[in-house]
Amino acid sequence: MKRLEELDSMRGIAALTVLIWHTMLILFTAVPAIALYSPIYFVMSGDEAVIFFFVLSGFVMSLPFYYGSIVSYTNYLVKRFFRIYVPYLVTIIITFLLSTFFINEKVSDLSPWFNGKWFNHFNSHDIFSHVLLIGNFSTTEYNPVIWSLVQEMRISIIFPVIMIFIIKYGWKVNLGIGFILYGIAQLNEIFRFQRSIGFHTSFFETLHYTFIFIIGALIAKNRGILINWYNKRPGFYKVIIISVAFFSYTYSRLVGPIMNKLGFTTIVHFAYSIKDIGVTLGAILFIIIILSNKKQAKIFSNELLVLNGKLSYSLYLYHVPVLLVTFHLFYNLIPIWFLLLVSFTLTFFISFISYRFVELPSINLAKVITRNKSLHKGHKKAAS
């Protein structure tokens, strides 16, 4: 199964937008309107990037199932555990240790978002909930990006079951199942069966994001048809499709404010859900557009972009701790442009170290464990 390096590059670009967004949240109590409402927002669309990650995860995680590479559920879980959880665990341990040096230290010129991090001493409950990862717990104080890993791990556990339906049934059935899960999730917005203790960490929101994973898996399954459909469109229609992708991805978040202005306050409760559907549509179209053209695929197969993509998970994990440390240490001591240069450079350096000495060894260890399990099972069968 050939690796689609273009997807790595897309993931890397999305991770950069998360880095830029969190930098903006540190510097500004209220992000300037020109950044929020102009096309500039595309390069700092951090929330949207996470939805993009979920679509890509559904796409990439489904490929081994289509190619028959999944041997057993146990092997699948081992690989997901070592791919996601082990690098995360190393990061969260480092984050807890770093936070002890800056407890209750505020920087008056920086935002409440910045000063709300590393504000309290962590306790045994914080450690347990962060190590367990998949529970509904506070995810915002130490490393706020981990809420998405909570959802990723939960959905990873049930993903093989999802794939049974996707492989066996057509896209209409699976899209229907996805919308049912999505609808159940929205009931929580009305009846509040469970609130999120962290940022979007309720189990009802897991159903919401499961729908997005299903979309990603369906795109992977039908990518040949979709790419062929896109390539057959005349140039003018392609421009329209690209425009829809951009505006859907970048501006779906404005549905809530617009509805609020118009007096449709009930819809405002579902604004984030509607936004996620719009962003998902944009992500789908971007994936199809980039995979459909050899020239575009070649651009996204550029070595630097691919490397950035490979570093994206570590970059995602480490960028907030690095930003918090560097801003605590150097804000008001060096010019802001130089502080940003130091922060970004250090983020990439640590991401490379993490990728090289944590992610890769963890992935390779999972391969060894699953290979040995398969060989052992094969020996037992032969003996019987």
C-alpha positions in Angstrom: 0.0 0.0 0.0 1.7 3.2 -1.2 1.8 6.0 1.3 0.0 9.2 0.2 2.6 11.8 1.0 0.2 14.6 0.0 -1.9 13.7 3.0 1.1 14.1 5.3 1.8 17.5 3.8 -1.8 18.6 4.3 -1.7 17.4 8.0 1.5 19.4 8.4 0.0 22.6 7.0 -3.0 22.2 9.3 -0.7 21.7 12.3 1.0 25.0 11.4 -2.3 26.8 11.5 -3.0 25.5 15.0 0.4 26.8 16.1 -0.3 30.3 14.6 -3.8 30.3 16.1 -2.5 29.6 19.6 0.1 32.3 19.2 -2.6 34.7 18.4 -4.6 33.6 21.5 -1.5 34.4 23.6 -0.8 37.8 22.1 -4.4 39.1 21.9 -7.2 39.2 24.4 -9.4 39.7 21.4 -8.0 38.6 18.0 -8.2 41.6 15.6 -11.2 41.7 13.3 -9.0 41.8 10.2 -7.5 38.4 11.2 -10.9 36.9 12.1 -13.0 38.0 9.2 -10.6 38.4 6.2 -9.1 35.5 4.2 -6.0 35.9 6.4 -7.9 33.7 8.9 -7.2 30.7 6.7 -3.6 30.6 7.9 -4.6 30.6 11.5 -7.7 28.4 11.4 -6.8 26.2 14.4 -10.2 24.9 15.3 -10.9 24.0 11.6 -7.6 22.2 11.4 -8.7 19.8 14.1 -11.7 18.8 12.0 -9.4 18.4 9.1 -7.3 16.1 11.2 -10.3 14.0 12.0 -11.3 13.7 8.3 -7.7 12.7 7.5 -7.6 10.2 10.4 -10.8 8.6 9.1 -9.3 8.5 5.6 -5.9 7.1 6.6 -7.1 4.7 9.3 -9.5 3.1 6.8 -6.9 2.3 4.1 -5.4 -0.8 5.8 -8.9 -2.3 6.1 -9.5 -1.8 2.4 -6.2 -3.4 1.5 -6.6 -6.3 3.9 -3.6 -5.2 6.1 -5.4 -5.5 9.4 -4.7 -9.0 10.8 -6.5 -8.8 14.2 -8.2 -6.3 16.4 -5.5 -6.8 19.1 -2.7 -5.9 16.6 -4.7 -2.9 15.4 -5.1 -1.6 19.0 -1.4 -2.2 19.7 -0.5 0.0 16.7 -2.9 2.7 17.6 -1.7 2.7 21.2 1.9 3.1 20.3 1.2 5.6 17.5 -1.0 8.0 19.5 -0.7 7.3 23.2 3.0 6.7 23.8 4.1 10.0 22.3 1.3 11.7 24.1 2.3 10.2 27.4 5.8 11.5 27.1 4.5 14.9 26.2 2.1 15.2 29.1 4.8 14.1 31.6 7.1 16.8 30.3 4.3 19.3 30.4 3.4 18.6 34.0 7.1 18.9 35.0 7.5 22.2 33.1 4.3 23.6 34.6 5.8 23.3 38.1 8.3 26.0 37.3 5.7 28.6 36.3 2.7 27.9 38.7 0.7 31.1 39.3 3.2 33.2 37.3 1.2 35.7 35.3 2.3 38.0 32.5 0.1 41.1 32.7 0.4 42.1 29.1 -0.6 38.7 27.8 -4.1 37.3 27.3 -6.3 35.5 29.8 -5.9 32.4 27.6 -2.1 32.5 28.3 -2.5 33.3 32.0 -5.1 30.6 32.5 -2.6 27.9 31.7 -0.4 26.3 34.4 -2.2 28.3 37.1 -2.7 25.5 39.7 -0.5 22.7 41.1 -1.6 19.5 39.5 -2.9 16.7 41.8 -3.4 13.0 41.7 -6.7 13.4 39.9 -5.2 15.5 37.2 -2.4 12.9 36.7 -4.9 10.0 36.6 -7.3 11.6 34.2 -4.5 12.8 31.8 -2.8 9.3 31.9 -6.2 7.6 31.3 -6.8 10.1 28.5 -10.2 8.8 27.3 -12.3 10.1 30.1 -14.4 13.3 30.3 -12.0 15.6 32.2 -10.5 19.1 32.2 -8.2 19.4 29.2 -7.6 23.1 29.0 -5.1 24.0 31.8 -1.9 22.1 31.0 -2.0 21.3 27.2 -5.3 22.4 25.6 -4.7 20.4 22.4 -5.3 17.1 24.1 -9.1 17.2 23.9 -8.8 16.1 20.3 -6.6 13.1 21.4 -9.3 12.1 23.8 -11.7 11.9 20.9 -9.1 10.3 18.6 -8.4 7.5 21.1 -12.1 6.8 21.8 -12.9 6.6 18.2 -9.8 4.5 17.4 -11.1 1.9 19.8 -14.4 1.5 18.0 -13.1 2.2 14.5 -12.9 -1.5 13.4 -16.6 -1.9 14.1 -17.3 1.2 12.0 -15.2 -0.3 9.2 -17.3 -3.5 9.2 -20.3 -1.4 8.1 -18.3 0.8 5.7 -16.9 -2.2 3.9 -20.1 -4.2 3.9 -22.6 -1.4 3.0 -22.7 1.5 0.5 -22.1 5.1 1.2 -25.8 6.0 1.6 -26.3 3.5 4.5 -23.1 4.7 6.2 -23.9 8.3 5.7 -27.3 7.6 7.2 -25.6 5.9 10.2 -23.3 8.9 10.5 -26.2 11.4 10.5 -28.0 9.3 13.2 -24.9 9.5 15.4 -24.6 13.2 14.7 -28.3 13.7 15.5 -28.0 11.9 18.9 -25.0 14.1 19.7 -27.2 17.2 19.0 -29.8 16.0 21.5 -27.2 16.6 24.1 -27.2 20.3 23.1 -30.9 20.4 23.9 -31.3 18.1 27.0 -27.7 18.3 28.4 -27.4 14.7 29.3 -23.7 15.2 29.8 -21.6 18.3 29.9 -18.1 18.5 28.7 -15.7 18.9 31.6 -12.9 19.7 29.2 -13.2 21.3 25.7 -15.6 19.0 23.7 -14.8 16.0 25.8 -18.3 14.6 26.4 -19.1 11.1 25.1 -22.0 12.6 23.1 -19.5 14.7 21.3 -17.6 11.5 20.5 -20.7 10.5 18.4 -20.4 13.9 16.7 -16.8 13.4 15.7 -17.4 9.7 14.8 -19.5 11.0 12.0 -16.5 13.0 10.7 -14.3 9.9 10.9 -17.0 8.0 8.9 -16.9 10.8 6.3 -13.1 10.4 6.0 -13.3 6.7 5.6 -16.0 7.0 2.9 -13.9 9.5 1.0 -11.0 7.0 1.1 -13.3 4.2 -0.1 -14.7 6.3 -3.0 -11.7 8.5 -3.8 -11.3 7.1 -7.3 -14.9 8.0 -8.2 -14.6 11.4 -6.6 -11.3 12.2 -8.2 -12.6 11.1 -11.6 -15.7 13.3 -11.1 -13.6 16.3 -10.2 -11.2 15.8 -13.1 -14.2 15.7 -15.6 -15.4 19.1 -14.4 -14.7 22.1 -16.8 -12.2 24.7 -15.6 -15.0 27.1 -14.5 -16.6 24.5 -12.3 -13.3 23.6 -10.7 -12.9 27.3 -9.8 -16.3 27.2 -8.1 -15.5 24.0 -6.3 -12.2 25.4 -5.0 -14.0 28.6 -3.9 -16.7 26.5 -2.1 -13.9 24.5 -0.4 -12.2 27.7 0.8 -15.3 29.6 2.0 -16.8 26.5 3.6 -13.6 25.7 5.5 -12.8 29.3 6.5 -16.2 30.9 7.2 -18.6 28.2 8.4 -17.7 29.4 12.0 -19.6 32.6 11.3 -22.9 30.8 11.2 -23.4 31.3 14.9 -22.7 35.0 15.0 -24.9 35.7 11.9 -27.8 33.7 13.3 -27.5 35.5 16.6 -27.6 38.9 14.8 -30.7 37.8 13.0 -32.4 36.7 16.2 -32.3 33.0 15.6 -31.0 32.3 19.1 -32.0 28.6 19.1 -29.7 27.8 16.2 -26.8 29.5 18.0 -26.8 26.5 20.4 -25.9 24.3 17.4 -23.5 26.7 15.8 -20.4 24.6 16.5 -22.1 21.5 15.0 -23.1 23.4 11.9 -19.6 24.9 11.7 -18.1 21.4 11.8 -20.3 20.2 9.0 -19.2 23.1 6.8 -15.5 22.6 7.7 -15.8 18.9 6.9 -17.2 19.7 3.5 -14.3 22.1 2.9 -11.8 19.4 4.1 -13.4 16.8 1.8 -13.1 19.1 -1.3 -9.5 20.1 -0.5 -8.5 16.4 -0.2 -10.2 15.6 -3.6 -8.7 18.6 -5.3 -5.1 17.9 -4.1 -5.2 14.2 -4.9 -6.8 14.7 -8.3 -4.0 16.6 -10.0 -0.5 15.3 -10.5 1.0 18.8 -10.5 -0.7 19.6 -7.2 0.3 16.2 -5.8 3.9 16.9 -6.8 3.9 20.2 -5.0 2.5 18.5 -1.8 5.1 15.8 -2.2 7.8 18.4 -1.7 10.4 17.0 0.8 10.1 20.0 3.2 6.3 19.8 3.2 6.4 16.0 3.7 8.9 16.4 6.5 6.7 19.0 8.1 3.8 16.5 7.8 5.8 13.8 9.5 6.6 16.2 12.4 3.0 17.4 12.6 1.9 15.1 15.5 4.8 16.1 17.6 4.4 19.7 16.6 0.8 19.5 17.6 1.7 18.0 21.0 4.6 20.3 21.9 3.8 23.7 20.5 1.7 25.0 23.4 4.2 24.0 26.1 7.0 25.5 24.1 5.1 28.8 23.6 4.2 28.9 27.3 7.8 28.4 28.4 9.4 30.8 26.0 6.8 33.6 26.6 7.2 33.1 30.4 11.0 33.4 30.1 11.6 36.0 27.5 8.5 38.2 27.0 9.4 41.9 27.6 13.1 40.9 27.5 13.5 40.5 23.7 11.6 42.0 20.8 8.4 40.1 20.0 9.4 39.2 16.5 12.6 37.5 17.9 10.6 35.8 20.6 8.3 34.3 18.0 11.3 33.2 15.9 12.8 31.5 19.0 9.4 29.9 19.9 8.8 28.6 16.4 12.3 27.4 15.9 12.4 25.6 19.2 9.0 24.0 18.5 10.2 22.5 15.2 13.5 21.4 16.8 11.7 19.6 19.7 9.2 18.2 17.3 12.0 16.7 15.2 13.6 15.2 18.4 10.2 13.8 19.5 9.6 12.3 16.0 13.0 10.8 15.7 13.4 9.5 19.3 9.8 8.9 20.5 7.4 8.5 17.6 9.5 6.4 15.2 10.8 4.0 17.9 7.3 3.7 19.2 5.9 2.9 15.8 8.7 0.4 15.2 8.1 -1.3 18.5 4.5 -1.7 17.7 5.5 -3.4 14.4 7.8 -5.8 16.2 5.1 -6.7 18.8 2.4 -7.3 16.2 4.8 -9.2 14.0 5.8 -11.5 16.9 2.1 -12.0 17.8 1.3 -13.0 14.3 4.3 -15.4 14.1 3.4 -16.9 17.4 -0.2 -17.4 16.3 1.0 -18.9 13.1 3.3 -21.4 15.0 0.4 -22.4 17.2 -1.8 -23.1 14.2 0.9 -25.1 12.5 1.4 -27.1 15.6 -2.2 -28.0 15.9 
